[in-house]
Amino acid sequence: MQAILKSGDQYLITVLYSALVDVGGDEDLLANPSPALELYLRQEGGLAGTHTPGAGGPAALVSGQVGPLSRRQVKHLELLARLHIKKAKYAAAAGIYRALAERRSGPGDAAVSLGQRLDALHNALLQVSGAS
């Protein structure tokens, strides 16, 4: 895995990240944090283009409502929030959880239950309290 990450081949790195998500290798994925991983998780989570680098706080992280999102996109955003927590970027993690709580619902696996919204809001509040 380290050889792939050091290769700089963005396609190969993306394939590696995707495979790790598919097989549930969350801990392996998060053990090697990098700007490329953050970008991958944002893009696959459906947040590409919603963040201005250097802008601070959870409100700057996501502009407007996102979604509907597939289960796979939600998984990527949850991993992104965990990555932010690992880097002690609690406000950024809170912004991701807030976006998950406020996302538009859709049909099938894009539906969002009240319980899922409450869980995401709870996680957002936990991260905000960690940021203070």
Stockholm file with secondary structure:
# STOCKHOLM 1.0

chainA/1-132         MQAILKSGDQYLITVLYSALVDVGGDEDLLANPSPALELYLRQEGGLAGTHTPGAGGPAALVSGQVGPLSRRQVKHLELLARLHIKKAKYAAAAGIYRALAERRSGPGDAAVSLGQRLDALHNALLQVSGAS
#=GR chainA/1-132 SS CHHHHHHCCHHHHHHHHHHHHHTTCHHHHHTSCCHHHHHHHHHHTTCTTCCCTTCCHHHHHCCSCCCCCCHHHHHHHHHHHHHHHHTTCHHHHHHHHHHHHHCCCCSGGGCCCHHHHHHHHHHHHHHHHHHC
#=GC SS_cons         CHHHHHHCCHHHHHHHHHHHHHTTCHHHHHTSCCHHHHHHHHHHTTCTTCCCTTCCHHHHHCCSCCCCCCHHHHHHHHHHHHHHHHTTCHHHHHHHHHHHHHCCCCSGGGCCCHHHHHHHHHHHHHHHHHHC
//
